[in-house]
């Protein structure tokens, strides 16, 4: 499934997912469902932030090399 999303939305979803994961991590982790949700939101954050960086690099045409001037 090809899914297009604005890159601004991608970075916002990534930031808020990480924020939710931090808040869930502050609770007492005696319940497995809290640990599961914390891991899920951390994973969503990593995927969205990395996909934002990859898409930003592709759109800007940034190369992995330093060009001679």
C-alpha positions as a LaTeX table, in Angstrom:
\begin{tabular}{lrrr}
\hline
Residue & $x$ (\AA) & $y$ (\AA) & $z$ (\AA) \\
\hline
Unk1 & 0.00 & 0.00 & 0.00 \\
Unk2 & 1.45 & 3.32 & $-1.07$ \\
Unk3 & 0.73 & 5.98 & 1.50 \\
Unk4 & 1.44 & 9.66 & 0.97 \\
Unk5 & 1.62 & 12.01 & 3.90 \\
Unk6 & 2.91 & 15.53 & 4.31 \\
Unk7 & 6.34 & 15.50 & 5.87 \\
Unk8 & 5.24 & 18.07 & 8.47 \\
Unk9 & 2.59 & 15.63 & 9.68 \\
Unk10 & 5.14 & 12.83 & 9.80 \\
Unk11 & 7.48 & 14.69 & 12.13 \\
Unk12 & 4.58 & 15.81 & 14.35 \\
Unk13 & 3.26 & 12.26 & 14.69 \\
Unk14 & 6.79 & 11.10 & 15.51 \\
Unk15 & 7.27 & 13.75 & 18.18 \\
Unk16 & 3.90 & 13.18 & 19.83 \\
Unk17 & 4.38 & 9.40 & 19.77 \\
Unk18 & 7.70 & 9.80 & 21.56 \\
Unk19 & 6.08 & 12.16 & 24.07 \\
Unk20 & 3.33 & 9.62 & 24.78 \\
Unk21 & 5.96 & 6.88 & 25.17 \\
Unk22 & 7.86 & 9.02 & 27.72 \\
Unk23 & 4.67 & 9.73 & 29.66 \\
Unk24 & 3.76 & 6.03 & 29.71 \\
Unk25 & 7.29 & 5.21 & 30.85 \\
Unk26 & 6.87 & 7.45 & 33.89 \\
Unk27 & 4.05 & 5.24 & 35.20 \\
Unk28 & 4.70 & 2.20 & 37.32 \\
Unk29 & 5.33 & $-0.56$ & 34.78 \\
Unk30 & 3.65 & $-3.38$ & 36.61 \\
Unk31 & 1.06 & $-3.82$ & 33.88 \\
Unk32 & 2.22 & $-5.47$ & 30.65 \\
Unk33 & $-0.22$ & $-3.44$ & 28.55 \\
Unk34 & 1.55 & $-0.21$ & 29.58 \\
Unk35 & 4.90 & $-1.70$ & 28.52 \\
Unk36 & 3.37 & $-2.81$ & 25.23 \\
Unk37 & 1.90 & 0.63 & 24.51 \\
Unk38 & 5.19 & 2.31 & 25.43 \\
Unk39 & 7.06 & 0.09 & 22.98 \\
Unk40 & 4.44 & 0.58 & 20.29 \\
Unk41 & 4.59 & 4.37 & 20.54 \\
Unk42 & 8.40 & 4.29 & 20.58 \\
Unk43 & 8.34 & 2.21 & 17.40 \\
Unk44 & 5.85 & 4.54 & 15.71 \\
Unk45 & 8.07 & 7.47 & 16.66 \\
Unk46 & 11.19 & 5.85 & 15.21 \\
Unk47 & 9.43 & 4.90 & 11.96 \\
Unk48 & 7.87 & 8.33 & 11.44 \\
Unk49 & 11.03 & 10.28 & 12.29 \\
Unk50 & 13.25 & 8.11 & 10.07 \\
Unk51 & 10.78 & 8.25 & 7.19 \\
Unk52 & 10.68 & 12.05 & 7.58 \\
Unk53 & 14.47 & 12.23 & 7.36 \\
Unk54 & 14.59 & 9.94 & 4.32 \\
Unk55 & 11.83 & 11.87 & 2.55 \\
Unk56 & 13.46 & 15.21 & 3.42 \\
Unk57 & 16.75 & 13.98 & 1.98 \\
Unk58 & 15.09 & 12.78 & $-1.23$ \\
Unk59 & 13.08 & 15.98 & $-1.73$ \\
Unk60 & 16.05 & 18.27 & $-1.11$ \\
Unk61 & 18.35 & 16.17 & $-3.25$ \\
Unk62 & 20.98 & 15.97 & $-0.53$ \\
Unk63 & 23.81 & 13.65 & $-1.50$ \\
Unk64 & 25.88 & 11.61 & 0.90 \\
Unk65 & 29.08 & 13.13 & $-0.47$ \\
Unk66 & 30.84 & 16.41 & $-0.05$ \\
Unk67 & 31.16 & 18.16 & $-3.38$ \\
Unk68 & 34.37 & 19.98 & $-4.35$ \\
Unk69 & 33.92 & 23.70 & $-4.93$ \\
\hline
\end{tabular}
